Amino acid sequence: MLRSLVGSEMCIRDRVKAAFVADKQLSALDIAVETTDGVAKLTGTVGTSAEADHAATVARGVEGVKQVMNNIKVDPAKNKK
């Protein structure tokens, strides 16, 4: 049972990361994802608050994610534009 729970959480995390990779507005390298009990915890640093909000929106759309804790920090120096 524990092994399937861990595997399930890893699958959710991997699906969130894959969604970030597929999204042209996000850099998957800038955002880390941890999952516990369907809660995706996002950390890292992006250039704008819009990017941080968009990451949370993308994560919420992933199957298996029940809740998102968005702890992404904004550093305007990372702004690509």
PyRosetta script that sets phi, psi and omega in degrees:
from pyrosetta import init, pose_from_sequence

init()
pose = pose_from_sequence("MLRSLVGSEMCIRDRVKAAFVADKQLSALDIAVETTDGVAKLTGTVGTSAEADHAATVARGVEGVKQVMNNIKVDPAKNKK")
pose.set_psi(1, -46.8)
pose.set_omega(1, -179.7)
pose.set_phi(2, -61.2)
pose.set_psi(2, -42.4)
pose.set_omega(2, -179.9)
pose.set_phi(3, -60.6)
pose.set_psi(3, -40.5)
pose.set_omega(3, -179.8)
pose.set_phi(4, -70.0)
pose.set_psi(4, -34.3)
pose.set_omega(4, 176.6)
pose.set_phi(5, -65.0)
pose.set_psi(5, -46.2)
pose.set_omega(5, 179.1)
pose.set_phi(6, -62.3)
pose.set_psi(6, -44.0)
pose.set_omega(6, 178.9)
pose.set_phi(7, -62.3)
pose.set_psi(7, -39.9)
pose.set_omega(7, 179.3)
pose.set_phi(8, -64.6)
pose.set_psi(8, -43.9)
pose.set_omega(8, 178.8)
pose.set_phi(9, -63.8)
pose.set_psi(9, -38.9)
pose.set_omega(9, 178.4)
pose.set_phi(10, -65.1)
pose.set_psi(10, -38.4)
pose.set_omega(10, 178.6)
pose.set_phi(11, -64.6)
pose.set_psi(11, -42.6)
pose.set_omega(11, 178.4)
pose.set_phi(12, -62.0)
pose.set_psi(12, -47.8)
pose.set_omega(12, 179.4)
pose.set_phi(13, -57.9)
pose.set_psi(13, -45.0)
pose.set_omega(13, -179.0)
pose.set_phi(14, -64.9)
pose.set_psi(14, -36.6)
pose.set_omega(14, 178.0)
pose.set_phi(15, -67.2)
pose.set_psi(15, -38.2)
pose.set_omega(15, 177.7)
pose.set_phi(16, -65.1)
pose.set_psi(16, -47.0)
pose.set_omega(16, 179.2)
pose.set_phi(17, -60.1)
pose.set_psi(17, -41.3)
pose.set_omega(17, 179.0)
pose.set_phi(18, -63.1)
pose.set_psi(18, -38.5)
pose.set_omega(18, 177.9)
pose.set_phi(19, -64.6)
pose.set_psi(19, -37.4)
pose.set_omega(19, 177.5)
pose.set_phi(20, -66.8)
pose.set_psi(20, -41.6)
pose.set_omega(20, 178.9)
pose.set_phi(21, -62.1)
pose.set_psi(21, -40.3)
pose.set_omega(21, -177.5)
pose.set_phi(22, -73.8)
pose.set_psi(22, -19.2)
pose.set_omega(22, -176.8)
pose.set_phi(23, -88.7)
pose.set_psi(23, 119.2)
pose.set_omega(23, -175.8)
pose.set_phi(24, -70.0)
pose.set_psi(24, -15.5)
pose.set_omega(24, -179.4)
pose.set_phi(25, -85.6)
pose.set_psi(25, -9.8)
pose.set_omega(25, -174.7)
pose.set_phi(26, -120.5)
pose.set_psi(26, 151.8)
pose.set_omega(26, 170.2)
pose.set_phi(27, -108.0)
pose.set_psi(27, 110.7)
pose.set_omega(27, -178.4)
pose.set_phi(28, -61.7)
pose.set_psi(28, -23.1)
pose.set_omega(28, 179.8)
pose.set_phi(29, -71.4)
pose.set_psi(29, -22.2)
pose.set_omega(29, -177.2)
pose.set_phi(30, -89.3)
pose.set_psi(30, -10.1)
pose.set_omega(30, -173.2)
pose.set_phi(31, -125.7)
pose.set_psi(31, 125.3)
pose.set_omega(31, 175.9)
pose.set_phi(32, -99.1)
pose.set_psi(32, 149.3)
pose.set_omega(32, -178.8)
pose.set_phi(33, -129.6)
pose.set_psi(33, 131.0)
pose.set_omega(33, 170.2)
pose.set_phi(34, -125.7)
pose.set_psi(34, 144.0)
pose.set_omega(34, 177.8)
pose.set_phi(35, -128.2)
pose.set_psi(35, 140.1)
pose.set_omega(35, 175.1)
pose.set_phi(36, -145.3)
pose.set_psi(36, 123.8)
pose.set_omega(36, 178.9)
pose.set_phi(37, 52.1)
pose.set_psi(37, 38.2)
pose.set_omega(37, 178.2)
pose.set_phi(38, 80.4)
pose.set_psi(38, 2.2)
pose.set_omega(38, 177.4)
pose.set_phi(39, -95.5)
pose.set_psi(39, 119.7)
pose.set_omega(39, 178.5)
pose.set_phi(40, -93.1)
pose.set_psi(40, 120.6)
pose.set_omega(40, 178.0)
pose.set_phi(41, -102.6)
pose.set_psi(41, 116.7)
pose.set_omega(41, -177.8)
pose.set_phi(42, -102.2)
pose.set_psi(42, 131.4)
pose.set_omega(42, 175.9)
pose.set_phi(43, -136.4)
pose.set_psi(43, 164.2)
pose.set_omega(43, 179.7)
pose.set_phi(44, 133.6)
pose.set_psi(44, -167.5)
pose.set_omega(44, -178.7)
pose.set_phi(45, -137.0)
pose.set_psi(45, 131.9)
pose.set_omega(45, 176.9)
pose.set_phi(46, -126.9)
pose.set_psi(46, 172.5)
pose.set_omega(46, -174.2)
pose.set_phi(47, -82.4)
pose.set_psi(47, -25.2)
pose.set_omega(47, -177.5)
pose.set_phi(48, -139.0)
pose.set_psi(48, 157.7)
pose.set_omega(48, 176.1)
pose.set_phi(49, -67.1)
pose.set_psi(49, -28.6)
pose.set_omega(49, 177.0)
pose.set_phi(50, -62.8)
pose.set_psi(50, -39.1)
pose.set_omega(50, 177.3)
pose.set_phi(51, -64.8)
pose.set_psi(51, -42.8)
pose.set_omega(51, 179.4)
pose.set_phi(52, -61.9)
pose.set_psi(52, -44.8)
pose.set_omega(52, 178.7)
pose.set_phi(53, -64.5)
pose.set_psi(53, -40.4)
pose.set_omega(53, -179.8)
pose.set_phi(54, -64.8)
pose.set_psi(54, -39.3)
pose.set_omega(54, 177.8)
pose.set_phi(55, -59.7)
pose.set_psi(55, -43.1)
pose.set_omega(55, 179.1)
pose.set_phi(56, -63.9)
pose.set_psi(56, -40.6)
pose.set_omega(56, 178.8)
pose.set_phi(57, -63.0)
pose.set_psi(57, -44.4)
pose.set_omega(57, 178.9)
pose.set_phi(58, -62.3)
pose.set_psi(58, -45.2)
pose.set_omega(58, -179.5)
pose.set_phi(59, -61.7)
pose.set_psi(59, -40.4)
pose.set_omega(59, 179.4)
pose.set_phi(60, -61.7)
pose.set_psi(60, -26.7)
pose.set_omega(60, -178.7)
pose.set_phi(61, -82.5)
pose.set_psi(61, -1.7)
pose.set_omega(61, -178.1)
pose.set_phi(62, -86.7)
pose.set_psi(62, 133.1)
pose.set_omega(62, 179.1)
pose.set_phi(63, -58.1)
pose.set_psi(63, 131.8)
pose.set_omega(63, 178.5)
pose.set_phi(64, 99.0)
pose.set_psi(64, -17.6)
pose.set_omega(64, 178.1)
pose.set_phi(65, -82.6)
pose.set_psi(65, 120.2)
pose.set_omega(65, -180.0)
pose.set_phi(66, -96.6)
pose.set_psi(66, -29.8)
pose.set_omega(66, -176.8)
pose.set_phi(67, -154.2)
pose.set_psi(67, 152.2)
pose.set_omega(67, 177.5)
pose.set_phi(68, -123.3)
pose.set_psi(68, 128.9)
pose.set_omega(68, 171.2)
pose.set_phi(69, -104.5)
pose.set_psi(69, 108.2)
pose.set_omega(69, -175.5)
pose.set_phi(70, -95.1)
pose.set_psi(70, 100.7)
pose.set_omega(70, 178.5)
pose.set_phi(71, -108.5)
pose.set_psi(71, 25.7)
pose.set_omega(71, -179.7)
pose.set_phi(72, -74.6)
pose.set_psi(72, 132.5)
pose.set_omega(72, 177.8)
pose.set_phi(73, -93.6)
pose.set_psi(73, 153.1)
pose.set_omega(73, 179.0)
pose.set_phi(74, -109.2)
pose.set_psi(74, 126.4)
pose.set_omega(74, 175.2)
pose.set_phi(75, -128.3)
pose.set_psi(75, 106.6)
pose.set_omega(75, -177.8)
pose.set_phi(76, -57.3)
pose.set_psi(76, -21.8)
pose.set_omega(76, 177.2)
pose.set_phi(77, -64.1)
pose.set_psi(77, -22.5)
pose.set_omega(77, 178.9)
pose.set_phi(78, -87.0)
pose.set_psi(78, -3.6)
pose.set_omega(78, -178.4)
pose.set_phi(79, -62.1)
pose.set_psi(79, 122.3)
pose.set_omega(79, -175.1)
pose.set_phi(80, -78.4)
pose.set_psi(80, -14.5)
pose.set_omega(80, -172.9)
pose.set_phi(81, -90.3)
pose.dump_pdb("model.pdb")
